[in-house]
Amino acid sequence: MAQLRATEKLEDGVVNLAVREFFYANERDELAARDDKAFEGIVDSIHHGLEQHPNPVKRHVFFEAALAEALVARGERRRAIQALREAEHLDGDIDYHQRPRDEMLADLLIDRREIDDAKEIVDGLLARSKTALDRANTSGDAEAIQGAAFDRMTALGLQWRALLVEGKPDQAGIAVAEQRRVARKAGLTAEYRQLLVSRADTLLSMRRARDAKQLIDDELAADEESVSASLLLRLGLAEHAIETVEPMRARRSTEVLRRVLDKEPRPTQLRRRALLKLFEIAVSDETVDVATSLRDELVRDGGSELWDSPLFAAPATRLGVLENQPVEELRVLGDRLKRIVDREFERIERTHAADEPAGFFASQIVPWAIGEYVDLLLAIAEKEDRTDGPSEALEVVLRAQQFNSIARALEAPPCSVEDVQRELVRPDSGILVYLPWRRCTHLFVVDSAKVACHRLPGRPRTVHPAKRLVFEFNMRPRRAKELGESVVERWRSSSAQALEMLLPDEVLATMRAWSGATLVGLDMLRSVPFPALLLPSGELLGEVCAIDNLGSLPLGVALARRRASQGELPPASLTVFGCTTTDAPTARDRGIESVAFPKDRLAPILDSYGADRARVLVDDEVTTAALRGLDWTGSRVTQILAHGVRDRSREFGAGVALRDEEFYYDDFRERSVTGLAILSVCEGGSTPSRLGDGQLGTSLGGALMRSGADAVIQSPREIELYGHLEFMTTFHRTLAGGASPAAALRDARQAHVEDGWLARFYRAQLQVFGLGQLPVAAAVTQSTSGDEPSPSPQQPPAQPWWTLVAAAAGVALILVALVRLRRR
């Protein structure tokens, strides 16, 4: 940690002892920081140690820095930043305690993506470190040169992180080259490798495993013998991350992690991390003997406190021998797991109260405990011959899903299984909830009457086909015309394999009896598009079943209650923003093709709603000012047809190119939207996936749902404009007639099934999120007053009474005339 590095260089032994004793020597800071009493004890101990320091200014600064470390261990980064800034006005110009504080503060700001503030601090560190290094070089003092060089290397490392997060890899590479040059000139080889470890950790945390592997491979090529166990551990983690993405790759991570154990024979935190990862791999491979041996070795190295972690709380479930355990022992294991789960939930709630951006699945401990706990509850219910086991287990999942970021943003209330069945399940539909876990994947099937649970193969065997399908879709050429028959055939093969693993025959038969299905937990399956799964009959699942997605069931309940509070649905109305012509300089830099929008192709879509219920803004009208000044709540359906853009320097970097500028996630968050939002934006749903929210969490669809939309339609693929408008014509005709978005998508896919496999697969990835099973508006034939139905277009309007009398008299006169004529 940064503070350890700083305190080791301080001349004040009391401060050094106080910080190291309570945060590093016992290697249990994270465990202690979860407990409020332990945390208070840590703070009191640091404060007591620092009271012995004679300088009140230094005492205050060091205390705030140590307190910041404790808060970081608790996950309360915002409070840590506040603690560091508390010391700003006291530290003056004394560099040797201002610098560690600035380094830690910049590090936290970069973590929170507050890049502008971080860069201001980093620029100051760079300037001061350069001046100090020049001064040391002039003096010729070797110790001073090395100290100043290390400070310079640390500042350059922070600059590298900031530039990488900002999306400027080329400039970040320049900072790395300068860091390497300074290290070689000052002879700081070991210190440079220490910074390499930090750099590899940063890349791994950003899911750039290949870059981390390349970084360490370069070091191995330079001098393999001198590479530390720390770097080898990072290489093993990088290899494992790559293998997780590419299941066909040979497993090299086990070999690398074994080399870590050879280099680190003593029981250290480093060795423990390697053992833990090897244990996870052995469990996923179902090699029971290896897993048992590693577990015992971990306990010997780590002590008895490891048994309090969820990984070891129920070793019987880990090693797949639940059926051999008596009910009494299973209940003991269940009680231990419940305490662990409750403790983790309390920690996450505390994190949310501190306004930290961490959801349920951001915790690395809770998913393990949830899988263990659900498996135990189901096993206990089965042994006791109870039928409420699936409902009891689903209640645990519901509690966990309440912490997902969009559900939390909409203040989703705690809900029960009965709430879900009452609010979300219709008589002719149901819900599938996926919970992939190492030993098995739990699939909950929920209808209006009961909850069932099916055990599918473990996470590797269910997730890998799903990931392979998504990988195949992502690896296609940029242009549709470059897609040959071989690519489509590969898609069909991957789609059929994913269906076989994710939907067993019994569940598929249940779905065929439904008109629609809501899917939950797809973020754990890498957001696989279920409508694109190929059925044995040759149809795609989305062509026969109306499918929608929910990030979490509490989110669905919150959306349903928000919808119910709005009263009766108004008739369908539409707003279309169409912009394919742009003058935005950034759009030109991105190579976005600018063409005139085919406004004439909108006419069939608008006809479904009628002239008085549709409004259109096209090209020159679609400006930033127009979108910000427009009342978006006037329509039940909002469709945006525009070029998609991405700013990788932002955490929420999805956007669209307007006529003059670009409109991003935060801009959409400020709008008030109702009903359904359709994002006809190229790759609009391909933003980085968040566990718990999937790709909806950081996409424009997530922004629109937070701002009021009940449902969102988006796709991670490119949009072919003319074919898409033709498909949307069919979709809107059904939607305006009062159908739900999921049903309208299903019917449109059925109507265009003759368009070929390529188009069918692309349209199957156009998915609805949110309340997709409920209509967003009443049919346009319904009157706005709601008192009396307006005349149907097929029925003539009612005539006044006197016109009927006149017509009858006319007919009578004609009959009289005909009779007289016949007598003559």
C-alpha positions in Angstrom: 0.0 0.0 0.0 1.0 3.6 -0.6 1.0 4.4 3.1 3.3 1.5 4.0 5.8 2.8 1.4 5.6 6.3 2.9 5.8 5.3 6.5 8.9 3.1 5.9 10.7 6.2 4.8 9.7 8.4 7.7 12.2 9.2 10.4 9.7 9.1 13.2 9.8 5.6 14.7 6.6 6.0 16.7 4.5 6.8 13.7 6.1 4.0 11.7 5.3 1.5 14.5 1.7 2.8 15.0 0.8 2.4 11.3 2.6 -0.8 10.6 1.4 -2.6 13.8 -2.3 -2.2 13.0 -2.3 -2.5 9.2 0.5 -4.6 8.0 2.2 -6.8 10.5 -0.8 -9.0 11.3 -2.1 -9.0 7.6 -5.7 -9.0 8.9 -6.7 -5.4 8.3 -9.5 -6.2 5.9 -11.0 -8.8 8.3 -10.8 -6.3 11.3 -12.1 -3.4 9.2 -15.4 -5.2 8.6 -16.2 -5.1 12.3 -17.2 -1.7 13.7 -15.7 -2.4 17.2 -12.4 -3.6 15.6 -12.3 -0.5 13.5 -12.8 1.8 16.4 -10.1 -0.1 18.3 -7.7 0.4 15.3 -8.4 4.2 15.2 -7.9 4.5 19.0 -4.7 2.6 18.9 -3.3 4.8 16.1 -4.4 7.9 17.9 -2.7 6.7 21.1 0.5 6.0 19.3 0.6 9.3 17.5 -0.1 11.3 20.7 3.5 10.6 21.6 4.7 12.6 18.7 6.0 16.0 19.7 5.0 17.9 16.6 1.2 18.6 16.5 1.2 19.3 12.8 2.9 16.1 11.9 0.7 14.2 14.4 -2.5 15.5 12.7 -1.3 14.7 9.2 -0.1 11.2 10.1 -3.3 10.4 11.9 -5.4 11.4 8.9 -3.3 9.3 6.6 -3.6 6.3 8.8 -7.3 6.8 9.2 -7.6 7.0 5.4 -6.0 3.6 5.1 -8.4 2.2 7.6 -11.4 3.7 5.7 -10.0 2.3 2.4 -9.9 -1.2 4.0 -13.6 -0.8 4.9 -14.4 0.3 1.3 -15.3 3.9 2.4 -13.1 5.7 -0.2 -15.2 8.9 -0.1 -14.6 9.3 3.6 -10.9 8.5 3.1 -10.6 11.3 0.6 -12.2 13.7 3.1 -9.8 12.6 5.8 -6.8 13.3 3.6 -8.1 16.7 2.6 -8.6 17.5 6.3 -4.8 17.5 6.6 -4.3 19.8 3.6 -4.4 23.1 5.4 -1.9 22.0 8.1 0.9 20.4 6.2 2.5 23.6 4.8 5.4 23.0 2.5 7.1 20.2 4.4 7.5 17.8 1.4 8.3 14.6 3.3 4.8 14.3 4.8 2.9 16.3 2.1 4.1 13.9 -0.6 2.7 10.6 0.9 -0.6 12.3 1.6 -0.8 13.6 -2.0 0.2 10.2 -3.4 -2.6 8.5 -1.5 -5.1 11.2 -2.4 -4.3 11.0 -6.1 -4.5 7.2 -6.0 -8.0 7.4 -4.5 -9.2 10.1 -6.9 -8.1 8.0 -9.8 -10.0 5.0 -8.4 -13.1 7.1 -8.3 -12.4 8.4 -11.8 -12.1 12.0 -10.7 -9.3 12.5 -13.2 -9.2 16.3 -13.3 -8.6 16.6 -9.6 -6.2 13.7 -9.6 -4.1 15.2 -12.5 -3.8 18.5 -10.7 -2.2 16.6 -7.7 -0.1 14.4 -9.9 1.3 17.4 -11.9 2.4 18.9 -8.5 4.1 15.6 -7.5 5.8 15.5 -10.9 7.1 19.0 -10.7 8.3 18.6 -7.1 10.0 15.2 -7.7 11.8 16.6 -10.8 13.2 19.5 -8.8 14.2 17.2 -6.0 15.9 14.8 -8.4 17.8 17.6 -10.2 19.0 18.9 -6.8 20.1 15.4 -5.7 22.0 14.8 -9.0 23.8 18.1 -8.5 24.8 17.2 -5.0 26.1 13.8 -6.0 24.7 12.1 -2.8 23.9 8.5 -3.8 21.3 8.0 -1.1 19.6 11.3 -1.9 19.6 10.4 -5.6 17.9 7.1 -4.9 15.3 8.6 -2.6 14.4 11.3 -5.1 14.4 8.8 -8.0 11.9 6.6 -6.2 9.6 9.5 -5.5 9.9 10.5 -9.2 9.1 6.9 -10.2 6.0 6.8 -7.9 4.7 10.1 -9.4 5.2 8.8 -12.9 3.3 5.6 -11.9 0.3 7.7 -10.8 0.5 9.7 -14.1 0.5 6.4 -16.0 -2.7 5.2 -14.1 -4.5 8.5 -14.7 -3.7 8.6 -18.4 -4.7 4.9 -18.8 -8.1 5.6 -17.1 -8.5 8.7 -19.2 -8.1 6.6 -22.3 -4.7 7.8 -23.5 -2.5 4.7 -23.7 0.1 6.3 -25.9 0.9 9.0 -23.4 0.7 6.4 -20.6 3.5 4.5 -22.5 5.7 7.6 -22.4 5.3 7.8 -18.6 6.4 4.1 -18.3 9.4 4.7 -20.5 10.5 7.7 -18.3 9.9 5.6 -15.2 12.2 2.8 -16.5 14.9 5.3 -17.5 14.9 6.9 -14.0 15.1 3.5 -12.3 18.0 2.3 -14.4 20.0 5.5 -13.9 19.5 5.4 -10.2 20.1 1.6 -9.9 16.6 1.0 -8.4 16.0 -2.5 -10.0 14.1 -3.9 -7.0 12.0 -0.8 -6.5 11.1 -0.8 -10.2 9.8 -4.4 -9.9 7.8 -3.3 -6.9 6.1 -0.7 -9.1 5.7 -3.3 -11.9 3.6 -5.3 -9.4 1.4 -2.3 -8.8 1.1 -1.7 -12.5 0.1 -5.3 -13.1 -2.5 -5.1 -10.4 -3.9 -2.0 -12.0 -4.2 -3.7 -15.4 -5.9 -6.7 -13.9 -8.4 -4.6 -12.0 -9.3 -2.9 -15.3 -9.8 -6.4 -16.9 -6.8 -5.9 -19.2 -5.3 -9.3 -18.4 -3.5 -9.5 -21.8 -1.7 -6.2 -21.1 -0.7 -7.4 -17.6 0.6 -10.7 -19.0 2.6 -8.8 -21.7 4.1 -6.5 -19.0 5.3 -9.5 -17.0 6.4 -11.5 -20.0 8.7 -8.7 -21.0 10.3 -8.7 -17.6 10.7 -12.5 -17.7 12.4 -12.2 -21.1 14.8 -9.7 -19.7 15.8 -11.7 -16.6 13.7 -14.7 -15.6 15.7 -15.6 -12.5 15.3 -12.2 -10.9 11.5 -12.1 -11.3 9.8 -12.0 -7.9 7.1 -14.3 -6.6 4.8 -11.2 -6.6 5.1 -10.8 -10.3 4.7 -14.5 -10.9 1.5 -14.4 -8.9 0.2 -11.6 -11.1 1.1 -13.6 -14.2 -0.8 -16.6 -12.9 -3.8 -14.4 -12.3 -3.6 -12.9 -15.7 -3.3 -16.3 -17.3 -6.4 -17.5 -15.4 -8.3 -14.4 -16.5 -7.4 -15.0 -20.2 -8.4 -18.7 -19.8 -11.7 -17.7 -18.4 -12.5 -15.7 -21.5 -11.1 -18.3 -23.9 -12.0 -21.8 -22.5 -10.2 -23.6 -25.3 -6.9 -22.3 -24.2 -4.6 -24.6 -22.3 -4.5 -24.0 -18.5 -1.1 -22.4 -17.9 -2.1 -20.5 -14.8 -1.8 -23.6 -12.6 1.8 -24.1 -13.7 2.7 -20.5 -13.0 1.0 -20.4 -9.6 2.9 -23.5 -8.6 6.1 -21.6 -9.4 5.0 -19.0 -6.9 4.8 -21.6 -4.2 8.4 -22.7 -5.1 9.7 -19.2 -4.8 7.7 -18.4 -1.6 8.1 -21.4 0.8 7.2 -19.4 3.9 3.6 -18.9 5.0 3.0 -15.4 3.7 0.0 -13.5 2.3 1.5 -13.9 -1.2 1.7 -17.7 -0.8 -1.9 -17.7 0.6 -3.2 -15.9 -2.5 -1.6 -18.4 -4.8 -2.9 -21.3 -2.8 -6.4 -19.8 -2.8 -6.5 -19.3 -6.6 -5.2 -22.9 -7.0 -7.9 -24.1 -4.7 -10.6 -22.3 -6.8 -9.2 -23.9 -10.0 -9.2 -27.4 -8.4 -12.9 -26.9 -7.2 -14.0 -25.7 -10.7 -12.2 -28.7 -12.2 -13.9 -31.0 -9.6 -10.6 -32.6 -8.7 -11.6 -33.4 -5.1 -8.3 -34.8 -3.9 -6.3 -31.8 -5.1 -8.9 -29.4 -3.6 -8.8 -31.2 -0.2 -5.0 -31.1 -0.1 -4.8 -27.4 -1.0 -7.5 -26.6 1.6 -5.5 -28.3 4.3 -2.3 -26.5 3.2 -4.2 -23.2 3.3 -5.4 -23.8 6.9 -1.9 -24.7 8.0 -0.4 -21.6 6.4 -3.2 -19.2 7.4 -4.4 -20.3 10.8 -7.8 -21.0 12.2 -9.3 -17.6 11.1 -9.6 -18.9 7.5 -12.5 -21.1 8.7 -14.5 -18.0 9.2 -14.4 -17.1 5.5 -17.2 -18.4 3.2 -14.7 -20.3 1.2 -14.2 -22.7 4.0 -17.4 -22.3 6.0 -18.9 -25.3 4.3 -16.1 -27.5 2.9 -18.6 -30.4 2.5 -20.5 -28.3 -0.1 -17.3 -27.3 -1.8 -16.2 -30.9 -2.3 -19.6 -32.2 -3.4 -20.5 -34.5 -0.6 -23.6 -32.8 0.7 -25.7 -35.9 0.3 -23.6 -37.8 2.9 -24.1 -35.2 5.6 -26.7 -35.5 8.4 -29.3 -32.8 8.5 -28.0 -31.6 11.9 -24.5 -31.0 10.5 -26.0 -29.2 7.5 -27.9 -26.9 9.8 -24.7 -26.0 11.7 -23.0 -25.2 8.4 -26.1 -23.2 7.3 -26.0 -21.1 10.5 -22.4 -20.3 10.0 -23.0 -19.3 6.4 -26.0 -17.2 7.4 -23.9 -15.2 9.8 -21.3 -14.6 7.1 -23.9 -13.6 4.5 -25.6 -11.2 7.0 -22.2 -9.7 7.9 -21.4 -9.1 4.3 -24.8 -7.5 3.6 -24.3 -5.2 6.6 -20.9 -4.2 5.2 -22.4 -3.5 1.8 -25.2 -1.5 3.3 -22.6 0.6 5.2 -20.7 1.1 2.0 -23.9 2.3 0.3 -24.6 4.7 3.2 -21.2 6.2 2.6 -22.2 6.8 -1.1 -19.6 4.4 -2.4 -20.2 3.0 -6.0 -20.2 -0.7 -5.0 -23.1 -3.1 -5.6 -23.7 -6.6 -4.3 -21.6 -8.4 -6.9 -18.8 -6.0 -6.4 -18.0 -8.0 -3.2 -15.8 -10.9 -3.9 -17.0 -12.8 -0.9 -20.8 -12.6 -1.1 -21.2 -14.6 -4.4 -19.3 -17.6 -2.9 -21.4 -17.4 0.3 -24.7 -17.1 -1.6 -23.9 -20.2 -3.8 -22.9 -22.2 -0.7 -26.0 -21.0 1.3 -28.5 -21.6 -1.5 -27.1 -25.1 -2.0 -27.4 -25.9 1.7 -31.0 -24.6 2.0 -32.1 -26.8 -0.9 -30.3 -29.8 0.5 -31.8 -29.4 3.9 -35.3 -29.0 2.5 -34.8 -32.1 0.3 -33.6 -34.2 3.3 -36.6 -33.0 5.3 -39.0 -33.6 2.4 -40.2 -30.0 2.3 -41.4 -28.3 -0.9 -40.6 -24.7 0.2 -36.8 -25.1 -0.3 -36.7 -23.2 -3.6 -38.8 -20.3 -2.3 -36.6 -20.1 0.8 -33.4 -20.1 -1.3 -34.8 -17.5 -3.7 -35.5 -15.2 -0.8 -31.7 -15.1 -0.2 -31.1 -14.2 -3.8 -33.7 -11.4 -3.7 -32.0 -9.9 -0.7 -28.7 -9.9 -2.6 -30.2 -8.5 -5.8 -31.5 -5.5 -3.9 -28.0 -4.1 -3.8 -27.6 -3.9 -7.6 -26.8 -0.3 -8.6 -29.9 0.5 -10.7 -32.2 -1.1 -8.1 -30.5 1.0 -5.5 -30.8 4.2 -7.6 -34.5 3.6 -7.9 -34.8 2.8 -4.1 -36.1 -0.7 -4.8 -37.8 -1.9 -1.6 -37.1 -5.2 0.1 -39.5 -7.7 -1.5 -40.5 -11.3 -1.0 -41.2 -14.1 -3.5 -45.0 -13.4 -3.1 -44.3 -9.8 -4.1 -42.5 -11.0 -7.2 -45.3 -13.3 -8.1 -48.0 -10.7 -7.5 -46.2 -7.7 -9.3 -44.3 -9.3 -12.1 -45.8 -12.7 -13.1 -48.8 -12.7 -15.4 -51.1 -15.8 -15.8 -49.5 -16.7 -19.1 -45.9 -15.9 -18.3 -43.1 -16.8 -15.9 -39.6 -15.9 -14.7 -36.3 -17.7 -14.9 -33.6 -16.7 -12.4 -30.0 -17.9 -13.0 -27.4 -18.3 -10.2 -24.2 -19.8 -11.6 -21.9 -21.3 -9.0 -18.8 -23.5 -9.1 -20.5 -26.8 -8.2 -23.8 -26.2 -10.0 -25.9 -23.6 -11.6 -29.2 -23.0 -9.8 -32.1 -22.2 -12.2 -35.2 -20.9 -10.4 -38.5 -21.2 -12.4 -41.2 -18.9 -11.0 -44.8 -18.8 -12.1 -47.9 -17.4 -10.4 -48.4 -20.5 -8.3 -45.0 -22.0 -7.3 -41.2 -21.8 -7.4 -39.2 -24.7 -8.7 -35.4 -25.0 -8.8 -33.4 -27.0 -11.4 -29.7 -27.9 -10.9 -27.7 -27.4 -14.1 -24.0 -28.2 -14.5 -21.5 -26.0 -12.6 -20.5 -22.5 -13.6 -17.7 -23.4 -16.0 -19.8 -25.8 -18.0 -22.8 -23.4 -18.2 -21.0 -20.1 -18.5 -18.5 -21.1 -21.1 -21.0 -21.9 -23.9 -22.7 -18.6 -23.1 -19.4 -16.7 -23.3 -18.5 -18.5 -26.5 -21.7 -17.4 -28.1 -21.1 -13.8 -27.1 -17.5 -14.1 -28.2 -18.6 -15.4 -31.6 -21.0 -12.5 -32.1 -18.3 -10.0 -31.1 -15.6 -11.4 -33.3 -17.6 -11.0 -36.6 -16.2 -8.6 -39.3 -17.1 -5.0 -39.0 -19.3 -5.0 -42.2 -22.3 -7.3 -42.6 -21.5 -7.9 -46.2 -18.2 -9.6 -45.2 -20.1 -12.2 -43.3 -20.1 -15.5 -45.2 -22.1 -18.6 -44.7 -19.3 -20.1 -42.6 -19.7 -17.4 -40.0 -23.5 -17.8 -39.8 -23.0 -21.6 -39.5 -20.6 -21.0 -36.6 -23.2 -18.8 -34.9 -25.8 -21.4 -35.3 -23.6 -24.1 -33.8 -22.7 -21.9 -30.8 -26.3 -20.9 -30.3 -27.5 -24.5 -30.2 -24.8 -25.5 -27.7 -25.7 -22.6 -25.4 -29.4 -23.6 -25.5 -28.5 -27.2 -24.6 -26.6 -26.0 -21.4 -28.9 -23.2 -20.3 -32.4 -24.5 -21.0 -32.9 -28.2 -20.1 -35.8 -29.9 -21.9 -38.1 -29.7 -18.9 -37.7 -25.9 -18.6 -38.0 -25.5 -22.3 -41.3 -27.4 -22.3 -42.5 -25.1 -19.5 -41.5 -22.0 -21.5 -43.4 -23.2 -24.5 -46.6 -23.1 -22.4 -45.9 -19.4 -21.7 -46.4 -16.5 -24.0 -43.5 -14.6 -22.4 -40.6 -15.1 -20.1 -38.6 -12.7 -17.9 -34.9 -13.6 -17.5 -32.8 -12.6 -14.5 -29.1 -13.2 -13.7 -27.8 -12.9 -17.3 -25.0 -10.7 -16.1 -23.5 -13.8 -14.5 -23.8 -15.5 -18.0 -21.9 -12.6 -19.7 -25.2 -11.1 -21.0 -25.9 -13.9 -23.4 -28.8 -12.9 -25.8 -31.4 -15.6 -25.1 -33.6 -14.6 -28.1 -30.7 -15.7 -30.3 -30.7 -19.3 -29.0 -31.4 -21.8 -31.7 -34.2 -24.3 -31.0 -34.2 -27.9 -32.4 -37.1 -26.9 -34.7 -34.9 -24.3 -36.4 -36.6 -21.3 -34.9 -34.8 -18.8 -32.6 -36.2 -18.6 -29.1 -37.0 -15.0 -29.5 -39.2 -15.8 -32.5 -41.6 -18.0 -30.5 -41.4 -16.5 -27.0 -41.7 -12.9 -25.8 -38.5 -12.4 -23.8 -37.4 -9.5 -21.6 -34.5 -9.1 -19.1 -34.3 -7.7 -15.6 -31.1 -7.0 -13.8 -32.7 -7.9 -10.5 -36.2 -8.9 -9.3 -36.4 -6.0 -6.7 -35.8 -3.7 -9.6 -38.7 -5.2 -11.5 -40.9 -4.8 -8.4 -39.9 -1.2 -8.0 -40.6 -0.5 -11.7 -44.0 -2.2 -11.5 -45.0 -0.2 -8.4 -43.9 3.0 -10.1 -46.0 2.1 -13.1 -49.0 1.3 -10.9 -48.8 4.7 -9.2 -49.2 6.5 -12.6 -52.8 5.2 -13.0 -54.4 4.1 -16.3 -52.2 4.0 -19.4 -52.7 6.8 -21.9 -53.0 5.9 -25.7 -49.8 5.1 -27.5 -47.8 8.2 -28.6 -44.4 8.4 -30.2 -41.4 10.7 -30.4 -38.5 10.0 -32.9 -35.1 11.5 -32.9 -33.3 10.7 -36.1 -29.8 12.0 -36.7 -27.3 10.6 -39.1 -25.8 13.9 -40.2 -23.4 15.4 -37.8 -20.9 18.3 -37.7 -19.5 17.5 -34.3 -15.7 17.6 -34.6 -15.3 14.6 -32.3 -17.6 12.6 -34.5 -15.5 13.4 -37.6 -12.4 12.3 -35.6 -14.1 9.0 -34.9 -14.7 8.4 -38.7 -18.5 8.5 -38.3 -20.2 8.4 -41.7 -22.6 11.3 -42.2 -25.6 10.7 -44.4 -29.0 12.3 -44.8 -31.6 10.7 -42.7 -34.3 8.9 -44.8 -37.3 10.8 -43.3 -39.7 9.3 -45.8 -39.1 5.9 -44.3 -40.6 7.0 -41.1 -44.1 7.5 -42.6 -45.3 3.9 -42.1 -44.1 4.0 -38.5 -45.9 7.3 -37.8 -49.1 6.0 -39.4 -49.4 3.4 -36.6 -49.9 6.2 -34.1 -51.7 8.9 -36.1 -50.6 12.4 -36.9 -51.8 13.9 -33.6 -49.8 11.3 -31.5 -46.4 11.4 -33.2 -43.6 14.0 -33.4 -40.3 13.8 -35.3 -37.0 15.6 -35.0 -34.6 14.9 -37.8 -31.0 15.8 -38.5 -30.7 19.7 -38.1 -33.4 19.6 -35.5 -31.6 17.1 -33.3 -29.2 19.4 -31.4 -28.1 19.4 -27.8 -30.3 22.5 -27.1 -33.4 20.8 -28.7 -33.0 17.6 -26.7 -32.5 19.5 -23.4 -35.4 21.8 -24.0 -37.9 19.2 -25.2 -40.6 17.7 -22.8 -39.8 14.1 -23.2 -42.7 13.0 -20.9 -45.2 13.9 -23.7 -44.7 10.4 -25.3 -45.1 6.9 -24.2 -42.6 5.7 -26.8 -39.3 7.4 -27.5 -37.0 6.2 -30.3 -33.5 7.5 -30.9 -31.9 6.7 -34.3 -28.3 8.0 -34.3 -24.6 7.0 -34.5 -23.3 5.5 -31.3 -20.0 6.9 -29.8 -17.9 5.9 -26.9 -15.6 8.0 -24.6 -13.4 5.5 -22.8 -12.1 8.1 -20.4 -15.5 8.1 -18.7 -16.9 5.3 -16.5 -20.2 5.8 -18.2 -18.8 6.5 -21.6 -21.7 5.6 -23.9 -23.2 8.3 -26.0 -24.8 9.3 -29.4 -23.6 11.8 -32.0 -26.1 14.7 -32.5 -26.1 17.4 -35.1 -23.7 19.6 -33.2 -22.3 17.7 -30.2 -22.3 14.4 -28.5 -24.9 13.3 -25.9 -23.7 11.1 -23.1 -25.0 9.0 -20.2 -25.2 11.9 -17.8 -27.1 14.0 -20.3 -29.7 11.3 -20.6 -29.9 10.9 -16.9 -31.1 14.5 -16.6 -34.1 13.9 -18.9 -37.5 12.7 -17.7 -38.7 9.8 -19.8 -41.8 7.7 -19.6 -42.9 4.4 -21.1 -40.6 2.7 -23.5 -37.2 4.0 -24.8 -35.8 2.4 -28.0 -32.1 3.0 -28.7 -31.5 2.3 -32.4 -27.9 3.1 -31.8 -25.0 1.0 -33.2 -23.5 -1.0 -30.4 -25.5 0.9 -27.9 -25.7 -2.1 -25.5 -22.0 -3.1 -25.8 -20.7 -1.1 -22.8 -18.6 -2.7 -20.1 -20.8 -5.2 -18.2 -21.2 -4.8 -14.4 -22.0 -7.9 -12.3 -25.4 -7.3 -10.9 -26.5 -5.0 -13.7 -25.0 -6.5 -16.8 -24.5 -4.1 -19.8 -27.6 -2.1 -18.8 -25.6 -0.7 -15.8 -23.3 1.6 -17.8 -25.3 1.9 -21.1 -27.7 4.6 -22.2 -30.5 2.2 -21.5 -29.6 2.2 -17.9 -29.5 6.0 -17.8 -33.0 6.2 -19.4 -34.4 3.6 -17.0 -33.1 5.7 -14.1 -34.7 8.8 -15.5 -38.2 7.2 -15.7 -38.5 4.7 -18.5 -40.4 1.5 -17.7 -38.6 -0.5 -20.4 -35.6 0.0 -22.7 -34.8 -1.7 -26.0 -31.1 -1.8 -27.2 -28.6 -4.0 -29.0 -24.9 -4.6 -28.6 -24.6 -5.0 -32.4 -24.5 -2.6 -35.3 -27.7 -1.2 -36.7 -28.3 -1.4 -40.5 -30.6 1.7 -41.0 -32.9 0.8 -43.8 -33.5 -2.8 -42.7 -34.0 -1.7 -39.1 -36.6 0.9 -40.1 -38.5 -1.8 -42.0 -38.4 -4.1 -39.0 -39.4 -1.2 -36.7 -42.5 -0.6 -38.9 -43.8 -4.0 -38.0 -42.8 -3.6 -34.4 -44.6 -0.3 -33.9 -47.7 -1.5 -35.6 -48.1 -4.2 -32.9 -46.9 -1.9 -30.1 -49.4 0.9 -31.0 -52.2 -1.7 -30.9 -51.6 -2.2 -27.1 -49.1 -5.1 -27.1 -46.1 -5.3 -24.7 -42.6 -4.5 -26.0 -41.5 -8.1 -25.7 -44.6 -9.4 -27.6 -44.1 -6.7 -30.3 -40.5 -7.8 -30.8 -41.5 -11.4 -31.0 -44.2 -10.8 -33.5 -41.9 -8.6 -35.6 -39.3 -11.3 -35.7 -41.9 -13.8 -36.8 -43.0 -11.5 -39.6 -39.5 -11.1 -40.9 -38.3 -14.7 -40.5 -37.8 -14.9 -44.3 -35.1 -12.2 -44.2 -32.3 -14.8 -43.7 -30.2 -16.1 -40.9 -27.9 -13.1 -40.7 -30.8 -10.6 -40.2 -32.5 -13.0 -37.8 -29.5 -13.3 -35.5 -28.9 -9.5 -35.5 -32.6 -8.8 -34.6 -32.6 -11.5 -31.9 -29.9 -9.4 -30.2 -32.2 -6.4 -30.1 -33.5 -7.0 -26.6 -35.9 -5.4 -24.1 -34.9 -4.6 -20.5 -37.3 -3.7 -17.7 -41.1 -4.3 -17.7 -41.1 -5.8 -21.2 -44.1 -8.1 -20.5 -46.4 -5.2 -19.7 -47.9 -2.8 -22.4 -46.4 0.7 -22.2 -49.6 2.3 -23.6 -53.2 1.7 -24.4 -54.1 1.0 -28.1 -54.4 4.2 -30.2 -58.1 3.3 -30.9 -58.9 4.1 -27.3 -60.2 7.6 -26.5 -58.1 9.9 -24.5 -60.9 10.6 -22.0 -61.4 7.0 -21.2 -65.2 7.4 -20.7 -66.4 5.9 -23.9 -64.6 4.0 -26.6 -64.0 5.9 -29.8 -65.5 4.4 -33.0 -63.5 1.7 -34.5 -62.1 2.5 -38.0 -64.1 -0.4 -39.4 -67.5 0.8 -38.0 -69.4 3.7 -39.6 -70.1 6.6 -37.2 -73.5 6.8 -35.5 -76.2 8.8 -37.5 -78.7 11.4 -36.0 -82.3 10.1 -35.4 -83.9 12.4 -37.9 -81.8 11.1 -40.8 -83.0 7.6 -40.0 -86.7 8.8 -40.1 -86.2 10.6 -43.4 -84.5 7.5 -44.9 -87.4 5.3 -43.8 -90.0 7.7 -45.2 -88.2 7.7 -48.5 -88.2 3.9 -48.7 -91.9 3.8 -47.9 -92.7 6.3 -50.8 -90.7 4.2 -53.2 -92.6 1.1 -52.2 -96.0 2.8 -52.6 -95.0 4.0 -56.1 -93.9 0.5 -57.2 -97.2 -1.0 -56.0 -99.3 1.5 -58.0 -97.1 1.0 -61.1 -97.7 -2.7 -60.9 -101.5 -2.3 -60.7 -101.5 -0.4 -63.9 
